[in-house]
Amino acid sequence: MLSFAAFVSPEHSFSMQGAQARRSLGYRLFLLAAAGVVPLAVLATFAVYSLMLDRRHEAERTALDLSRALATAVNAELHNTMASLDSLVLASQLDEGGPAPLAAIAQRALLHHPHWRAIVLTDEQGGVVFKTSLLESKPSLRVVDPESLQQAIATRAPVVGGILRGPNGIHAIAVRVPVMHAGRLRYVLTAVIKPDSILNVVLRQKVPPAWVVSVFDQHGVRVARSRQHDKYIGTPGSPSMQKMLETSAPEAMGVTYSLEGDAAYSGFSRLADSGWAVATGIPRSEVFASAYQSLTFYGLGIAASFALCAFLAFLAARRISKPIDALLDAADALGQGRPFGHLSSDIQELNALGAAMNAAAGERARAEAERDALQAAERDARQRAEQASATKDEFLAMLGHELRNPLAPISTALELIRLRGTAQIEPFRLIIKRQVTHMTRLVDDLLDVSRIAAGRIELHRETIDINRVIEQSLEATAPLIEKRGMPVDVSLSAEPVWVDGEDVRLVQVVTNLLTNALKFTPEGRIGLAVRHVGNSVEICVEDAGIGISEELLPHVFELFSQGPQPLERHTGGLGLGLSIVRSLVQMHGGTVTAQSDGIGQGSRFTVTLPRVEKKTVAPAVEPARDMTPASGRLLVVDDNIDAADTTAAALTAAGYEVRAVHDPLAALDALNDFSPDVAVLDIGLPGMDGFQLAVEMQAHPRWSGARLIALTGYGQQASRDRAMQTGFAAYLTKPVEPETLRQTVARLMPQSPAGAPGSSSDLT
């Protein structure tokens, strides 16, 4: 067959684009010409297939008919043997007298029946009376094939046994006839015949040499075979023939495989009296020999037709190849943005296509110019957005630092007031402390939103009891609950409810929801409940406060989303809390929903988290608290004078010797006559930041290997990582509780076992 690639050049074909292959004009012409040949090819294929089916059915029917005929002939041969035995009974009057006359007659009968090996007479119990044999001078009186003998005694009817191999290695078949007298069984007369008698019946049919005819006894053992009889006598049929013979049907047809491994169309017929079967197999190769010739003829004709189609398509394609080539060149020029001339052809459609391509080239040039302008604008916008994002991050970091710096000395001063103040000023100190705590929470919310948006928050997961989270949240909101003067209705689970998450963040979630309920419910019930729902746990915060409007409810978890605020803004807040709640809950694999019937109808927030099984963890051992009085030398460096002085005062009150300085150069000068055990450094210092100062201090000749603590308003993870690389042993974010600062300093003092030099686990 002529290949299409032989006359269609590669440049005449289009590449595969998407899921559809683009083909050349020559290929289309070939398909057009081949369309007339395909129906003929399909019809011819169907005709050949039908012919092969007919040949198969005809072969199977022929095999079955031959098996029927041979079965009739074999049955006649066996009945002839039975008739001869009946004649011997009559001639010897065995049914009336004794067996003596029969013995002589039987010996003579063997001479007239060359296919008989022996004649055996048994009594009604199966005992051998006599046996006459041409092969044995003293025949054995042992009964061969007792199964068929017992069948003849039981049924009192003639029986044909199966083929058996005798002690001398010779195969034989027992044909038994019962001898009756006065309605009573007297004897069983048996003729032991050679399988050759059955083989002669098969060979007389003169079947073709390639065909295979086999006769099987009632047990499926081969009695005779038209091919290689001596080799396969006494063997079972092939597996496929055995499967066919195992059916209970008297006849069957199908495909089998001969012992030589050749496929054949076979049929068998079973003898009703004896249960024997005759099977005939016709080789498939012989059946389809003529069909294969027809198939070859049809195949050559179809191939020639397709070759002619290809040749005609080749001639037609050459007539139009030149304008097609010009069109392809124009397409390449259009793709590369190069100009091309007017197409001249006697094909009107190609001329119209060329004009359209010229117009497309102009449109392409204009589109490319517009695209370049859009890309430039997009690059500028992206750069501005990236710069704005970086500026925002820098602003938030600076904002957090600048807000925390004044909060730190205020918080420390409040602690000093608590230690040194009087009962009269304690209420005012508590007011200031609450406001500092509120401002700290606002700063933390603002920075948390920034970190969540940037994906910089990582959860430190562990198995947590939600009941414990609720208790910690109630502790965190205790001042607000006390100020409100009404308790919160709390409903905890009777048993621990375990979830996988970070307890600090989950406490933050519940605290934010509970704080909102307390702020917006000056009077009325506030409920906090924990309940099981399938494989989840629900935390429900419900209040009878001002509620949420229908317009605001879909946006309540968005950044800076707030309802109308009164002029006095006694509730405060930046509209960040609920956005943080949703982000943290989603990070824990849960959901949070808000419900409200409207203004003045209260609200209900439900947090759903997946439950987990409790993991067995060894209980943490609380380290023994060191009650030794504080001692040691401390250097405090902070450009915020109030922060430095209040920190120094708090540490001095704890028993330490403290020196406070307010700029990096003063810190380096202090090392000349002051050797600290621990140095507390601010990061945002003028002229030299805390990281650079730490490097300079560690390189100072008088440096005594003191431990470094960062006390700063910068809470970003990048600052913490840089502190670890610079040599800091701990990182504290302003404002820090004085007790936390004292514990950190105590831990890092040289006499403290936990403060061994070089340990990075102190970085918090």
C-alpha positions in Angstrom: 0.0 0.0 0.0 1.3 3.5 -0.9 2.0 5.5 2.2 0.5 9.0 2.4 3.7 10.3 3.7 5.3 9.5 0.3 3.5 12.3 -1.5 2.6 14.8 1.2 5.6 16.9 2.3 6.0 17.8 6.0 5.6 21.5 5.3 2.1 20.8 3.9 0.9 19.5 7.3 -0.1 21.4 10.4 1.1 20.4 13.8 -1.2 18.9 16.5 -2.8 21.7 18.5 -5.1 20.9 21.4 -7.0 17.6 21.0 -7.6 17.8 17.2 -5.0 17.0 14.5 -4.7 19.5 11.6 -4.2 17.7 8.3 -2.9 18.8 4.9 -5.0 19.3 1.8 -3.4 16.2 0.2 -4.6 14.2 3.1 -8.2 15.5 2.7 -8.1 14.6 -0.9 -7.0 11.1 -0.1 -9.8 10.8 2.4 -12.3 12.0 -0.2 -11.1 9.4 -2.7 -10.9 6.7 -0.1 -14.5 7.3 1.0 -15.7 5.5 -2.0 -13.6 2.5 -1.2 -14.3 2.1 2.5 -17.9 0.9 2.0 -16.7 -1.8 -0.4 -14.0 -2.8 2.0 -16.5 -3.0 4.9 -18.8 -5.1 2.8 -16.0 -7.4 1.7 -14.9 -7.8 5.3 -18.4 -8.6 6.4 -18.8 -11.1 3.5 -15.5 -12.9 4.5 -16.5 -12.9 8.1 -19.9 -14.4 7.3 -18.2 -17.0 5.0 -15.9 -18.0 7.9 -18.9 -18.3 10.3 -20.7 -20.5 7.7 -17.7 -22.7 7.3 -17.4 -23.1 11.0 -21.0 -24.1 11.4 -20.8 -26.4 8.5 -17.7 -28.1 9.9 -19.2 -28.6 13.3 -22.4 -30.0 11.7 -20.3 -32.4 9.6 -18.3 -33.6 12.6 -21.6 -34.2 14.5 -23.1 -36.1 11.6 -20.0 -38.3 11.3 -20.0 -38.9 15.0 -23.6 -40.0 14.9 -22.9 -42.5 12.0 -19.9 -43.9 13.8 -21.8 -44.2 17.0 -24.5 -46.2 15.2 -21.8 -48.5 13.7 -20.0 -49.0 17.0 -23.3 -49.7 18.7 -24.0 -52.3 16.0 -20.7 -53.9 16.6 -21.3 -54.2 20.3 -24.8 -55.6 19.7 -23.3 -58.2 17.3 -21.0 -59.4 20.1 -24.0 -59.7 22.5 -26.0 -61.6 19.8 -23.1 -64.0 19.4 -23.0 -64.7 23.1 -26.8 -65.4 23.1 -26.2 -67.9 20.3 -23.6 -69.7 22.4 -26.1 -69.9 25.3 -28.7 -71.4 23.0 -26.3 -73.9 21.3 -25.1 -75.2 24.7 -28.5 -75.1 26.4 -26.7 -73.4 29.2 -30.0 -72.0 30.6 -31.3 -75.6 31.1 -28.2 -77.7 31.9 -24.7 -77.4 33.3 -21.8 -75.4 32.0 -19.8 -78.4 30.7 -21.1 -78.3 27.1 -20.5 -74.6 26.9 -16.8 -74.8 27.6 -16.1 -76.9 24.4 -18.4 -74.7 22.3 -16.7 -71.5 23.6 -13.3 -72.8 22.7 -14.4 -73.4 19.1 -16.1 -70.0 19.1 -12.9 -68.2 19.8 -11.5 -69.6 16.5 -14.3 -68.0 14.6 -14.1 -64.6 16.3 -10.6 -63.2 15.8 -11.3 -60.1 17.8 -12.3 -62.0 20.9 -9.6 -62.7 23.5 -11.5 -64.9 25.9 -14.9 -66.2 27.0 -15.7 -66.1 30.7 -18.6 -67.7 32.5 -19.4 -66.5 36.1 -22.2 -67.7 38.4 -24.9 -65.4 40.0 -22.5 -64.4 42.8 -19.8 -63.4 40.4 -17.5 -66.4 40.9 -15.7 -67.6 37.8 -17.0 -71.0 36.5 -14.6 -71.2 33.6 -12.5 -69.1 31.3 -11.5 -69.9 27.8 -8.6 -68.0 26.3 -6.5 -68.3 23.2 -3.5 -66.6 24.8 -3.2 -68.4 28.1 -2.7 -72.1 28.5 -3.9 -71.9 32.1 -6.3 -68.8 32.2 -6.5 -66.9 35.4 -9.9 -67.2 37.1 -9.7 -63.6 38.5 -12.5 -61.4 37.4 -11.5 -58.4 35.3 -13.7 -55.3 35.4 -15.8 -56.4 38.4 -17.8 -53.1 38.1 -19.4 -54.1 34.8 -20.0 -57.7 36.2 -21.8 -56.4 39.2 -23.9 -54.1 37.0 -24.9 -57.1 34.8 -25.9 -59.1 37.9 -27.8 -56.2 39.3 -29.7 -55.2 36.2 -30.0 -58.6 34.5 -29.3 -56.8 31.2 -26.4 -56.9 28.8 -23.6 -54.6 29.8 -20.6 -53.2 27.9 -17.6 -52.4 30.3 -14.9 -49.9 29.9 -11.5 -50.4 28.3 -9.0 -52.0 30.7 -5.3 -52.9 30.6 -4.8 -56.5 31.7 -1.9 -58.0 33.7 -0.1 -58.8 30.4 -0.3 -55.1 29.3 -3.0 -55.9 26.6 -6.1 -53.7 26.5 -9.5 -55.4 26.3 -13.2 -54.7 26.7 -15.8 -56.9 28.5 -19.2 -57.5 26.9 -21.5 -59.3 29.3 -24.8 -61.1 28.8 -26.9 -62.5 31.7 -28.1 -66.1 31.4 -31.7 -66.5 32.8 -33.7 -69.6 33.6 -37.2 -69.6 34.9 -36.9 -65.9 35.6 -33.8 -66.4 37.7 -30.3 -65.4 37.0 -28.1 -68.5 36.5 -24.9 -67.2 34.9 -23.2 -64.2 33.3 -21.5 -65.0 29.9 -18.7 -62.5 29.0 -16.8 -62.0 25.8 -13.5 -60.2 26.3 -12.9 -58.3 22.9 -10.0 -56.5 21.5 -10.2 -52.7 20.9 -9.2 -53.4 17.3 -12.7 -54.5 16.6 -13.9 -50.9 17.4 -10.9 -49.4 15.5 -11.9 -51.3 12.4 -15.4 -49.8 12.6 -13.8 -46.3 12.6 -11.3 -47.0 9.8 -14.0 -48.4 7.6 -15.5 -44.9 7.3 -12.4 -43.7 5.5 -12.4 -40.2 7.1 -9.8 -37.7 5.7 -6.3 -38.2 7.2 -6.3 -34.8 8.9 -9.5 -35.5 10.7 -9.5 -37.2 14.1 -12.1 -39.7 15.3 -12.0 -41.1 18.8 -14.2 -43.6 20.6 -14.4 -43.1 24.4 -15.9 -45.5 27.0 -18.4 -44.5 29.7 -15.5 -43.3 31.8 -14.0 -41.0 29.1 -11.1 -43.3 28.4 -10.1 -43.7 24.8 -11.0 -47.1 23.2 -10.0 -46.2 19.6 -8.5 -43.3 17.6 -8.2 -42.9 13.9 -4.7 -41.4 14.2 -1.9 -43.0 16.3 -4.2 -45.5 17.9 -1.5 -47.5 19.6 0.0 -44.4 21.2 -3.1 -43.0 22.7 -5.3 -46.1 23.5 -6.3 -46.1 27.1 -5.7 -42.4 27.6 -8.3 -39.6 28.4 -9.2 -37.0 25.8 -7.6 -33.5 25.6 -8.7 -31.1 28.3 -11.1 -29.3 25.9 -12.6 -32.7 24.8 -13.0 -33.8 28.4 -14.9 -30.7 29.2 -17.2 -31.3 26.3 -17.8 -35.0 27.3 -18.5 -34.0 30.9 -21.8 -32.5 29.8 -24.9 -34.7 30.2 -26.2 -33.9 26.7 -26.3 -36.8 24.3 -24.7 -34.6 21.6 -22.7 -31.5 21.4 -20.6 -29.3 19.1 -17.8 -26.8 19.7 -14.1 -25.9 19.4 -11.6 -28.3 20.9 -7.8 -28.9 20.7 -6.4 -32.2 19.7 -3.6 -34.0 21.6 -1.2 -32.6 19.0 -2.3 -29.0 19.9 -4.3 -28.3 16.7 -7.6 -26.4 17.0 -10.6 -28.3 15.6 -14.3 -28.0 15.1 -15.7 -31.1 16.9 -18.9 -32.9 17.6 -19.7 -36.0 19.6 -22.6 -38.4 19.9 -23.2 -40.7 22.9 -24.4 -44.3 22.8 -27.6 -44.6 24.8 -27.1 -48.3 25.9 -23.4 -48.3 27.0 -22.7 -44.6 27.7 -19.8 -44.7 25.1 -19.2 -41.7 23.0 -17.8 -41.1 19.5 -16.1 -37.7 18.8 -15.0 -36.3 15.5 -12.7 -33.3 15.1 -12.1 -31.4 11.8 -8.9 -29.1 11.9 -9.6 -25.4 11.7 -6.8 -24.9 9.2 -8.5 -27.3 6.8 -11.9 -25.7 7.2 -10.6 -22.1 6.5 -8.0 -23.0 3.8 -10.3 -21.7 1.1 -11.6 -18.8 3.2 -8.0 -17.6 3.8 -7.6 -17.6 0.0 -10.7 -15.4 -0.4 -9.5 -13.2 2.4 -6.1 -12.7 0.8 -7.8 -11.9 -2.5 -10.1 -9.3 -0.9 -7.2 -7.8 1.1 -5.1 -7.3 -2.1 -8.1 -5.7 -3.8 -8.7 -3.3 -1.0 -4.9 -2.4 -0.8 -4.8 -1.8 -4.5 -7.9 0.5 -4.2 -6.3 2.5 -1.4 -3.1 2.8 -3.4 -5.0 4.1 -6.4 -6.7 6.6 -4.1 -3.4 7.8 -2.8 -2.0 8.2 -6.3 -5.0 10.2 -7.4 -4.8 12.4 -4.3 -1.1 12.9 -5.0 -1.9 14.2 -8.6 -4.6 16.5 -7.3 -2.4 17.9 -4.5 0.4 18.7 -7.0 -1.9 20.9 -8.9 -2.6 23.2 -6.0 0.7 22.8 -4.0 2.2 26.1 -5.3 -0.6 28.4 -4.0 -0.7 26.4 -0.8 3.1 26.9 -0.3 2.6 30.6 -0.8 -0.1 30.6 1.7 2.1 28.8 4.2 4.9 31.3 3.7 2.5 34.2 4.3 1.3 32.4 7.5 4.9 32.1 8.7 5.5 35.8 8.0 2.3 36.7 9.8 3.3 34.6 12.8 6.8 36.3 12.9 5.4 39.7 12.3 7.1 40.1 8.9 5.3 41.8 5.9 4.3 39.7 2.9 3.0 40.4 -0.6 -0.3 39.9 -2.3 -1.2 36.3 -3.1 -1.9 35.6 -6.7 -3.8 32.4 -7.5 -6.5 31.1 -9.8 -8.3 29.9 -6.6 -10.6 32.7 -5.5 -10.8 31.5 -1.9 -7.0 31.6 -1.5 -6.9 35.2 -2.7 -9.6 36.2 -0.2 -7.7 34.4 2.5 -4.5 36.3 1.6 -6.4 39.7 1.9 -7.7 38.6 5.3 -4.2 37.7 6.4 -2.9 41.1 5.4 -5.7 42.7 7.5 -4.8 40.3 10.3 -1.2 41.4 10.2 -2.3 45.0 10.7 -4.5 44.1 13.6 -1.7 42.0 15.1 0.7 45.0 15.0 -1.9 47.2 16.8 -2.6 44.4 19.3 1.1 43.9 20.1 1.5 47.6 20.7 -1.5 47.6 23.0 -0.3 44.4 24.7 3.2 45.9 25.4 1.5 48.9 26.9 -0.7 46.8 29.1 2.3 44.6 30.2 4.3 47.7 31.1 1.3 49.1 33.1 0.9 45.7 34.8 4.6 45.6 35.7 4.4 49.1 37.2 1.2 48.2 39.1 2.8 45.0 40.5 6.0 46.9 41.5 3.9 49.5 43.2 1.8 46.8 45.0 4.9 45.0 46.1 6.4 48.2 47.3 3.2 49.1 49.1 3.1 45.6 50.7 6.7 46.0 51.8 6.0 49.5 53.1 2.9 48.2 54.9 5.0 45.4 56.6 7.7 47.9 57.6 5.0 50.3 58.9 3.3 47.6 60.9 6.6 46.5 62.4 7.6 50.0 63.2 4.1 50.7 64.6 4.3 47.7 66.8 7.7 48.7 68.0 6.7 52.3 68.7 3.5 51.3 70.4 5.1 48.7 72.6 8.0 50.9 73.6 5.9 53.3 75.7 3.8 50.3 76.9 6.8 48.6 78.4 7.8 51.3 80.9 4.2 51.9 81.8 3.7 48.2 82.5 6.9 48.0 84.5 6.1 51.2 86.4 2.7 49.7 87.4 4.5 46.7 88.8 6.8 49.0 90.8 3.8 51.0 92.0 2.2 47.7 93.1 5.3 46.9 95.1 5.8 50.4 96.7 2.4 52.0 96.4 -0.4 52.5 98.9 -3.9 51.1 99.0 -5.3 54.5 98.0 -3.7 54.5 94.6 -4.3 50.8 93.9 -7.7 51.4 92.1 -6.0 53.9 89.8 -3.1 51.5 89.1 -5.6 48.8 88.1 -7.4 51.3 85.8 -4.1 52.0 84.1 -3.1 48.3 83.9 -6.4 47.4 82.3 -6.0 50.1 79.7 -2.4 49.0 79.0 -3.6 45.4 78.6 -6.3 46.7 76.2 -3.8 48.6 74.1 -1.5 45.6 74.1 -4.3 43.4 72.8 -5.0 46.0 70.0 -1.4 46.0 68.9 -1.2 42.2 69.0 -4.4 42.0 66.9 -3.0 44.4 64.3 0.2 42.4 64.0 -1.6 39.0 64.1 -3.6 40.1 61.1 -0.4 41.0 59.2 1.2 37.7 60.1 -1.9 35.7 59.1 -2.2 37.5 55.8 1.5 36.8 55.0 1.2 33.1 56.1 3.9 33.5 58.8 1.9 32.0 61.7 2.8 28.4 62.5 0.8 26.3 65.0 2.6 24.3 67.7 0.1 21.5 67.8 -0.6 19.2 70.7 -3.7 17.3 72.1 -5.7 19.8 74.1 -8.8 19.6 76.3 -11.3 22.2 75.2 -12.6 22.5 78.7 -9.2 23.7 79.8 -9.2 26.2 76.9 -12.5 27.6 78.2 -11.2 27.9 81.7 -8.1 29.9 80.5 -10.3 32.1 78.4 -12.5 32.9 81.4 -9.3 33.8 83.4 -8.2 36.1 80.6 -11.6 37.9 80.5 -12.1 37.9 84.3 -11.5 41.7 84.7 -14.2 42.4 82.0 -16.6 39.9 83.7 -16.0 41.5 87.1 -16.5 45.0 85.7 -19.8 44.0 84.1 -21.0 42.6 87.4 -22.9 39.7 85.9 -21.4 36.2 85.5 -21.2 34.2 82.3 -23.3 31.0 82.1 -20.7 28.3 81.4 -21.6 24.8 80.4 -18.6 22.5 80.0 -18.5 18.9 78.9 -18.6 16.3 81.7 -15.6 14.5 80.2 -12.5 15.9 78.5 -13.0 16.8 74.8 -9.7 16.5 72.9 -8.7 18.5 69.8 -5.4 18.8 67.9 -4.2 22.4 68.0 -2.3 25.1 69.8 -3.8 26.1 73.2 -2.6 29.7 73.1 -4.3 30.3 69.7 -7.5 28.5 70.7 -7.6 30.6 74.0 -7.2 33.6 71.8 -10.2 32.5 69.7 -12.5 32.0 72.6 -11.2 35.1 74.4 -12.0 37.3 71.4 -15.5 35.9 71.1 -16.1 36.2 74.8 -14.7 39.8 74.9 -17.0 40.8 72.0 -20.0 39.4 73.9 -19.0 41.2 77.1 -18.5 44.5 75.3 -21.7 44.5 73.3 -24.0 43.0 76.1 -24.0 45.6 78.9 -27.0 43.7 80.4 -28.6 40.4 79.8 -27.4 36.8 79.6 -24.1 35.6 78.1 -23.7 31.9 77.6 -20.5 29.8 76.9 -21.1 26.1 76.1 -19.2 23.1 74.9 -21.1 20.2 73.2 -20.3 17.1 71.2 -21.7 16.9 67.6 -20.6 13.5 66.0 -16.9 13.6 65.4 -16.7 17.3 66.1 -16.9 19.6 69.1 -18.8 22.9 69.1 -17.9 26.0 71.2 -20.9 28.3 71.3 -20.8 31.9 72.6 -24.3 33.3 72.8 -25.4 36.7 74.1 -28.5 38.9 74.5 -26.7 42.1 73.4 -27.1 44.6 70.6 -27.1 41.9 67.9 -26.0 42.1 64.2 -27.9 43.7 61.4 -28.9 41.7 58.4 -26.6 43.8 56.1 -23.5 43.4 58.3 -24.0 39.7 59.1 -22.4 38.3 55.8 -19.3 40.5 56.3 -18.8 40.2 60.1 -15.6 38.1 59.7 -14.0 40.5 57.2 -11.1 42.8 58.2 -12.1 46.1 59.8 -15.7 45.1 59.7 -17.7 46.9 62.4 -21.3 47.9 63.1 -22.2 51.6 63.7 -20.3 52.9 66.7 -21.6 55.6 69.2 -19.7 58.8 69.4 -18.2 57.9 72.8 -16.9 54.5 71.4 -17.0 52.9 74.8 -16.6 49.5 73.1 -13.3 50.3 71.4 -11.6 47.9 68.9 -10.3 48.0 65.4 -12.6 45.5 63.8 -9.8 42.8 63.6 -10.9 40.3 66.3 -13.4 38.3 64.3 -11.2 38.2 61.2 -8.4 36.7 63.4 -10.9 34.2 64.9 -11.9 32.9 61.5 -8.3 32.6 60.3 -7.1 30.8 63.4 -10.1 28.4 63.4 -9.5 27.6 59.7 -5.8 26.9 60.5 -7.1 24.3 63.0 -9.3 22.6 60.3 -12.5 24.0 61.7 -15.3 26.5 60.9 -16.9 29.5 62.7 -20.4 30.9 62.0 -22.3 33.9 63.2 -26.1 34.1 63.7 -28.3 36.9 64.7 -32.0 37.8 64.4 -31.2 41.5 63.9 -30.5 44.6 65.9 -31.3 44.2 69.6 -31.8 40.4 69.2 -28.4 39.2 70.5 -26.0 37.1 68.5 -24.5 33.6 68.6 -21.0 32.5 67.4 -20.3 28.8 66.9 -16.8 27.4 66.5 -16.7 23.8 65.2 -13.4 21.8 65.5 -12.6 18.1 64.7 -12.3 15.8 67.7 -9.3 13.5 68.2 -8.4 10.7 70.5 -6.4 11.6 73.5 -2.7 10.8 73.1 -0.9 9.4 76.1 1.8 11.9 77.1 4.0 11.7 80.2 3.0 14.5 82.5 5.4 17.4 82.5 7.5 17.8 85.6 7.3 21.2 87.1 10.8 22.4 87.7 11.6 23.3 91.3 11.4 27.0 91.9 14.7 28.5 92.9 14.1 30.4 96.1 17.7 31.7 96.3 17.8 35.5 96.5 18.7 37.1 93.2 22.2 38.2 92.6 24.3 39.1 89.6 25.2 42.1 87.4 22.9 43.3 84.6 23.4 45.8 81.8 20.2 47.3 80.4 20.4 49.2 77.0 17.3 51.0 75.7 17.0 54.4 74.0 13.6 54.9 75.7 14.8 56.4 79.0 11.6 55.6 80.8 11.7 52.0 79.6 15.4 51.6 80.6 14.9 53.2 84.0 11.8 51.3 84.9 13.3 48.0 83.7 16.4 48.7 85.7 14.3 49.6 88.8 12.3 46.3 88.5 15.5 44.2 88.3 17.1 46.2 91.1 14.1 45.5 93.3 14.7 41.8 92.5 18.2 42.0 94.0 20.4 42.5 91.0 23.1 45.1 90.4 21.9 46.9 87.4 23.4 49.6 85.1 21.1 51.3 82.5 22.4 53.2 79.4 20.5 54.7 76.6 22.6 54.4 73.4 24.9 51.7 71.9 28.2 53.7 72.4 27.4 54.2 76.1 26.9 50.4 76.3 30.3 49.7 74.8 31.9 52.3 77.1 30.2 50.7 80.1 32.1 47.4 79.4 35.4 49.1 80.3 34.5 49.1 84.0 31.3 47.0 84.3 31.3 43.3 83.5 27.7 42.1 83.3 26.4 38.5 83.7 23.4 39.2 81.5 22.8 42.1 79.1 19.2 43.2 78.2 19.3 45.0 74.8 16.6 46.8 72.9 16.7 46.1 69.1 15.6 49.4 67.7 18.5 51.5 68.9 19.7 54.7 67.2 22.9 54.6 65.1 23.5 50.9 65.8 20.6 48.4 66.2 20.6 45.7 68.9 21.9 43.0 66.5 25.0 45.0 65.6 25.5 46.1 69.2 25.5 42.4 70.3 28.2 41.6 67.8 30.3 44.6 68.9 29.9 43.7 72.6 30.9 40.1 72.0 34.0 41.3 70.2 34.9 43.8 73.0 38.2 42.9 74.8 36.5 43.2 78.2 33.5 41.0 77.3 33.1 38.3 79.9 30.7 36.0 78.0 27.5 37.4 79.4 24.1 36.0 78.2 22.1 38.3 75.9 18.3 39.0 76.2 16.4 40.9 73.4 13.7 43.1 74.9 12.0 44.8 71.9 8.9 46.0 70.3 9.6 44.0 67.1 7.6 40.8 67.2 8.3 39.4 63.7 9.7 35.9 63.3 12.5 37.2 61.1 13.8 39.3 64.1 13.6 36.2 66.3 15.6 34.2 63.8 18.2 36.9 63.4 18.5 37.1 67.2 19.3 33.4 67.4 22.0 33.7 64.7 23.5 36.8 66.5 23.9 35.0 69.8 20.9 36.0 71.9 19.7 33.5 74.4 16.2 34.8 74.9 13.8 37.1 72.9 11.0 39.0 74.8 8.4 41.3 73.1 7.4 44.5 74.8 5.5 45.0 77.0 6.6 42.1 79.1 5.4 41.3 82.6 8.1 42.1 85.2 7.8 38.6 86.6 8.5 37.1 83.2 11.5 39.3 82.8 12.8 38.3 86.3 12.3 34.6 85.6 14.2 34.9 82.2 17.1 36.7 83.8 17.2 34.2 86.7 17.3 31.3 84.2 20.2 32.8 82.3 22.4 33.7 85.3 25.7 31.7 85.4 24.7 30.0 88.7 21.4 28.8 87.2 21.7 25.2 85.8 19.1 26.2 83.1 21.3 29.0 82.0 24.3 27.0 80.7 26.1 28.9 78.0 25.4 27.9 74.4 21.8 26.7 74.9 19.5 28.0 72.2 16.4 26.6 73.9 16.2 29.8 76.0 15.1 31.8 72.9 11.4 32.5 73.4 
